[in-house]
Amino acid sequence: MPRQGEAVRQGFTARVRGMVARLAGLLPEGKRREDAALAAAATLIGTLVLARAVDDPVLSDRILAAGRDAVSRSAEPGPHPAKPAPPAAQAATAS
């Protein structure tokens, strides 16, 4: 895309913004909703690119499953492995 003309890149940008807005609309309300949608879109697109690029069908299926699972986990409410709960929340759940 970097070598494409301005009109092509503007059109692509508009489509990316639309896709992210649709994904964000599916996520729970919150300050970081658009960031979560951007991360999900990047993960899903990267997953497809890698799965299609390899010549091993088993590896391709594993890539697809891993990408799908990562996006599914990130959309679940509650703390995620990459973002541990704050200490106060950990203490509350421990008692």
Backbone as CSV, one residue per row, in Angstrom:
resi,resn,N_x,N_y,N_z,CA_x,CA_y,CA_z,C_x,C_y,C_z
1,MET,0.794,-1.210,0.000,0.000,0.000,0.000,0.840,1.279,0.000
2,PRO,2.018,1.291,0.584,2.766,2.553,0.635,3.067,3.139,-0.732
3,ARG,3.108,2.305,-1.749,3.439,2.791,-3.094,2.204,3.188,-3.891
4,GLN,1.050,2.988,-3.329,-0.188,3.338,-4.019,-0.405,4.849,-3.970
5,GLY,-1.239,5.320,-4.857,-1.539,6.744,-4.902,-2.378,7.179,-3.711
6,GLU,-2.478,8.469,-3.563,-3.202,9.063,-2.428,-4.663,8.612,-2.380
7,ALA,-5.330,8.554,-3.520,-6.751,8.168,-3.545,-6.951,6.734,-3.055
8,VAL,-6.064,5.837,-3.456,-6.168,4.437,-3.031,-5.966,4.337,-1.523
9,ARG,-4.952,5.027,-1.031,-4.675,4.970,0.412,-5.785,5.615,1.227
10,GLN,-6.371,6.690,0.726,-7.498,7.314,1.433,-8.689,6.363,1.479
11,GLY,-8.954,5.691,0.374,-10.047,4.726,0.340,-9.806,3.571,1.295
12,PHE,-8.573,3.076,1.331,-8.224,1.986,2.237,-8.388,2.437,3.688
13,THR,-7.915,3.634,3.986,-8.040,4.181,5.343,-9.501,4.269,5.756
14,ALA,-10.346,4.721,4.855,-11.779,4.823,5.155,-12.367,3.448,5.454
15,ARG,-11.968,2.441,4.693,-12.472,1.077,4.937,-11.982,0.527,6.270
16,VAL,-10.725,0.794,6.604,-10.193,0.340,7.894,-10.954,1.015,9.031
17,ARG,-11.168,2.313,8.928,-11.918,3.024,9.975,-13.334,2.448,10.121
18,GLY,-13.976,2.135,9.005,-15.313,1.550,9.053,-15.320,0.184,9.715
19,MET,-14.331,-0.651,9.376,-14.236,-1.982,9.981,-14.015,-1.872,11.481
20,VAL,-13.130,-0.979,11.898,-12.851,-0.799,13.325,-14.092,-0.277,14.046
21,ALA,-14.815,0.634,13.428,-16.041,1.153,14.047,-17.069,0.041,14.230
22,ARG,-17.206,-0.836,13.235,-18.145,-1.961,13.367,-17.719,-2.900,14.477
23,LEU,-16.427,-3.214,14.544,-15.934,-4.080,15.617,-16.136,-3.425,16.978
24,ALA,-15.853,-2.136,17.080,-16.012,-1.425,18.354,-17.464,-1.460,18.812
25,GLY,-18.388,-1.406,17.867,-19.799,-1.457,18.218,-20.224,-2.786,18.820
26,LEU,-19.433,-3.821,18.620,-19.732,-5.143,19.177,-19.137,-5.345,20.565
27,LEU,-18.262,-4.435,20.967,-17.557,-4.571,22.243,-18.268,-3.803,23.348
28,PRO,-18.032,-4.199,24.610,-18.636,-3.470,25.726,-18.172,-2.013,25.759
29,GLU,-19.017,-1.153,26.283,-18.672,0.266,26.425,-17.410,0.403,27.261
30,GLY,-16.634,1.400,26.961,-15.429,1.661,27.738,-14.529,2.627,27.012
31,LYS,-13.588,3.187,27.769,-12.685,4.183,27.197,-11.772,3.579,26.132
32,ARG,-11.413,2.326,26.266,-10.427,1.700,25.377,-11.092,0.835,24.295
33,ARG,-12.388,1.031,24.056,-13.122,0.193,23.121,-12.551,0.265,21.709
34,GLU,-12.228,1.457,21.231,-11.674,1.570,19.883,-10.293,0.934,19.801
35,ASP,-9.486,1.077,20.849,-8.174,0.427,20.861,-8.325,-1.091,20.816
36,ALA,-9.291,-1.626,21.545,-9.536,-3.069,21.520,-9.973,-3.508,20.128
37,ALA,-10.787,-2.707,19.467,-11.227,-3.032,18.109,-10.050,-2.978,17.130
38,LEU,-9.163,-2.001,17.287,-7.965,-1.930,16.437,-7.093,-3.169,16.635
39,ALA,-6.908,-3.574,17.883,-6.098,-4.761,18.182,-6.745,-6.015,17.597
40,ALA,-8.055,-6.130,17.711,-8.752,-7.296,17.164,-8.606,-7.338,15.642
41,ALA,-8.784,-6.206,14.990,-8.660,-6.158,13.533,-7.244,-6.540,13.107
42,ALA,-6.247,-5.987,13.771,-4.857,-6.296,13.428,-4.555,-7.776,13.652
43,THR,-5.066,-8.332,14.737,-4.846,-9.750,15.023,-5.508,-10.628,13.967
44,LEU,-6.763,-10.310,13.635,-7.483,-11.124,12.653,-6.840,-11.046,11.264
45,ILE,-6.430,-9.857,10.856,-5.808,-9.700,9.544,-4.453,-10.409,9.507
46,GLY,-3.666,-10.235,10.542,-2.377,-10.930,10.619,-2.559,-12.439,10.630
47,THR,-3.586,-12.905,11.321,-3.881,-14.331,11.369,-4.161,-14.864,9.962
48,LEU,-5.003,-14.154,9.224,-5.315,-14.601,7.857,-4.089,-14.591,6.953
49,VAL,-3.287,-13.548,7.046,-2.095,-13.450,6.199,-1.148,-14.620,6.480
50,LEU,-0.878,-14.878,7.755,0.031,-15.973,8.101,-0.544,-17.331,7.717
51,ALA,-1.820,-17.558,8.013,-2.434,-18.855,7.713,-2.427,-19.147,6.218
52,ARG,-2.602,-18.126,5.402,-2.597,-18.318,3.954,-1.190,-18.430,3.380
53,ALA,-0.203,-17.919,4.104,1.165,-17.895,3.586,1.912,-19.210,3.777
54,VAL,1.561,-19.978,4.803,2.298,-21.216,5.063,1.798,-22.342,4.161
55,ASP,2.666,-23.322,3.916,2.282,-24.438,3.038,1.896,-25.696,3.810
56,ASP,1.786,-25.581,5.118,1.431,-26.716,5.971,-0.006,-26.522,6.469
57,PRO,-0.960,-27.333,6.009,-2.362,-27.151,6.406,-2.595,-27.265,7.916
58,VAL,-1.837,-28.116,8.576,-1.995,-28.261,10.025,-1.552,-26.973,10.722
59,LEU,-0.424,-26.440,10.314,0.056,-25.183,10.888,-0.919,-24.052,10.571
60,SER,-1.426,-24.023,9.365,-2.402,-23.000,8.979,-3.621,-23.045,9.895
61,ASP,-4.134,-24.243,10.141,-5.287,-24.384,11.038,-4.956,-23.943,12.455
62,ARG,-3.743,-24.243,12.918,-3.335,-23.823,14.270,-3.242,-22.303,14.360
63,ILE,-2.726,-21.668,13.319,-2.633,-20.202,13.287,-4.031,-19.600,13.360
64,LEU,-4.950,-20.136,12.546,-6.326,-19.625,12.553,-6.970,-19.794,13.930
65,ALA,-6.797,-20.956,14.534,-7.391,-21.206,15.858,-6.783,-20.287,16.916
66,ALA,-5.474,-20.098,16.856,-4.810,-19.243,17.846,-5.273,-17.794,17.722
67,GLY,-5.386,-17.302,16.498,-5.860,-15.935,16.293,-7.292,-15.764,16.761
68,ARG,-8.144,-16.708,16.387,-9.547,-16.665,16.808,-9.652,-16.691,18.331
69,ASP,-8.900,-17.586,18.967,-8.960,-17.696,20.428,-8.440,-16.437,21.110
70,ALA,-7.394,-15.843,20.567,-6.841,-14.620,21.161,-7.853,-13.489,21.120
71,VAL,-8.540,-13.342,19.994,-9.541,-12.278,19.881,-10.735,-12.578,20.780
72,SER,-11.144,-13.834,20.839,-12.269,-14.212,21.706,-11.955,-13.926,23.167
73,ARG,-10.760,-14.304,23.603,-10.370,-14.057,25.006,-10.308,-12.566,25.312
74,SER,-9.817,-11.789,24.369,-9.673,-10.358,24.622,-11.024,-9.663,24.702
75,ALA,-12.067,-10.263,24.129,-13.402,-9.661,24.166,-14.180,-10.043,25.421
76,GLU,-13.667,-11.000,26.183,-14.344,-11.423,27.408,-14.149,-10.378,28.498
77,PRO,-15.180,-10.166,29.327,-15.014,-9.225,30.436,-14.041,-9.774,31.471
78,GLY,-13.463,-8.888,32.221,-12.564,-9.294,33.294,-11.111,-9.128,32.899
79,PRO,-10.203,-9.435,33.832,-8.778,-9.269,33.565,-8.293,-10.296,32.546
80,HIS,-7.255,-9.912,31.826,-6.657,-10.781,30.821,-5.212,-11.036,31.205
81,PRO,-4.649,-12.155,30.737,-3.267,-12.474,31.110,-2.283,-11.348,30.821
82,ALA,-2.471,-10.623,29.723,-1.543,-9.543,29.399,-1.760,-8.328,30.293
83,LYS,-2.936,-8.235,30.890,-3.255,-7.105,31.753,-3.793,-7.639,33.083
84,PRO,-2.912,-7.956,34.042,-3.385,-8.495,35.310,-4.274,-7.492,36.037
85,ALA,-5.144,-8.018,36.870,-6.032,-7.160,37.649,-5.208,-6.292,38.587
86,PRO,-5.698,-5.073,38.865,-5.001,-4.222,39.830,-4.938,-4.922,41.184
87,PRO,-3.936,-4.608,42.026,-3.786,-5.281,43.323,-5.056,-5.244,44.161
88,ALA,-5.807,-4.137,44.142,-7.025,-4.049,44.945,-8.043,-5.081,44.483
89,ALA,-8.159,-5.275,43.174,-9.108,-6.256,42.642,-8.655,-7.666,42.972
90,GLN,-7.346,-7.911,42.947,-6.831,-9.242,43.285,-7.125,-9.573,44.741
91,ALA,-6.953,-8.586,45.613,-7.214,-8.796,47.031,-8.691,-9.068,47.286
92,ALA,-9.555,-8.382,46.550,-10.988,-8.571,46.736,-11.433,-9.957,46.314
93,THR,-10.841,-10.499,45.271,-11.235,-11.824,44.809,-10.605,-12.917,45.641
94,ALA,-9.518,-12.635,46.347,-8.852,-13.629,47.163,-9.602,-13.893,48.472
95,SER,-10.410,-12.930,48.903,-11.085,-13.127,50.192,-12.449,-13.727,50.037
